[in-house]
């Protein structure tokens, strides 16, 4: 029906001029002429204090293109968004029109019937331009339920000054990591690594590094309790027990960010989404002090997880047309180039990488190859359910309440309960 | 109409006589009695109807529904949903008492129950002793008594979530005030919320802090109702302070203390906000009590397990009802008038 944003805006302007009465103030839906109106509520989950400002600005830019659409920007903390959306969607009231859905949530929301299929809508207009890897999580049962917004992976963030003071090189593997941390402790009195203990996502690179995985979807097998999984639990336990890493069971994100930003720890494992916030820290007033390097390899190599966020439209949205157009706008080449330049976030469109902003961002350039080799998770509806049992056992291992062997087998058992009929 | 009504009520007063007569005539009693009760007491029924309806809607329905769900395998995927144009029918099934068998034979429910009991007993015990001590101190004529009272009631006046978040900042391992103070004294920081044992200690400490004002105020009221003549007489007889406390204060406080202990036990057993906001049941599941675990089943795991959550909810209700019954019986055998 519409050729694009400019065409829509043109049509809208013409329609306004032609009718010159503007009597269509009903909320929701679009006119047959292609003019969009009504309210689009967007739940963003980006980092508060840095990323959210840019996304709010971009989202409100949509109103300029569609003056009759009112964009309501709402920042929902990432940790709460999944639950809040499910509550609202299940109750049939209070859900946003568009949600920034983490890659693992997308198939789950789609499976529960909360998302509108986007095939054939304006949201998916340039389907072929999206990176295959980023689009993988948006498909469910042969339909597409979201559009990739950003893609990411993890690396090791380090404080170059502390490294220079201690006279150490960036660790390449777990063995290096231990010796580097030890030297840093001896020379500067600081802790080497901050390892989040309250979020199992931070465990994945250790698991993949040992050649393990949570599950194998192709053979319908639970693999977390295989020897590789046990080894990964042992690795993180040793890092914490030996004092090479520091961990936390509550407020992990805030504690990790503040101790790294204040120069109390030398390294953390993190992704591009943390860059903008990290650079606000007093240690990084000189941006060059922040170093980023691939995660330390385990015995089977480097294994950073692939993550990212999609934009999905709520099936119960009263304003589907405007929501599709909003998703299209938020994932457009221009928007992605802008977020790459301002926030160092990785675009999900091939053509956005050829833009100057993306080419100029060192962080985007660093993470691009990392993402290409990152480990993808199986995009099954249960992917988002795998973390709850894992994080409990992961924290228990780090706080000495269980052994790595026990943790691996308990996690495996709960996965088998969750995934009916899996080995 | 009004006159007629007042007559009906007057007749109701002589109900015993009327019942005897109707039995004598040999009519089948139940239907006629019901019909007569309706016709005689219709006014009373109309008066209580709003209350009955409201209680039925806000307590009765959720309770019945919860019990029903606990007998099914309902979860997020198989309950009825209506999302925009999609209407998804419910597909969960009745599974009988399976959920109860699972809960009671597995280790998770019993393990959580164990810690819940430790948590309840220690919180109530410590709160009661502290409240009693403070009430006794405040019951004397000391300078600035009302200022002390105000200060001690303060934790009660602050909204629960505000104080719990404040405590969470104090407990923070790196940046918290408590560890800074310890650090100033040359003591290593304590992993307040990150070590299972310390976390248990920490949640109990916060709950005690929140609970002491209530105990103190209630017991202070009790203390003030004990006639001072009793103390004077005891002093004349040469009773020591301990003897006066043991034989006058404690028995005098009995009516108050039994009530506050019962209330406080029920509240603490279900004290959701302290655990949830402070540790979310962590680290691991170290501080998870029954209600926070039931919440976790229903809201934090996915797919959300409504059946299991309801099962735990019903079990919590049964446990508290059993406790209240036993408690009452014990008190009654000790001569309390309940």
Interface residues (C-beta under 8 A of the other chain):
Chain A: X82 X83 X86 X87 X89 X90 X92 X108 X111 X112 X113 X114 X116 X197 X198 X247 X248 X249 X250 X251 X255 X258 X259 X264 X314 X315 X316 X317 X384 X385 X388 X389 X392 X393 X395 X396 X398 X399 X400 X401 X402
Chain B: X76 X77 X79 X81 X82 X83 X84 X85 X86 X88 X168 X172 X173 X174 X175 X193 X194 X195 X196 X199 X278 X279 X280 X282 X283 X284 X285 X286 X299 X300 X301 X302 X303 X304
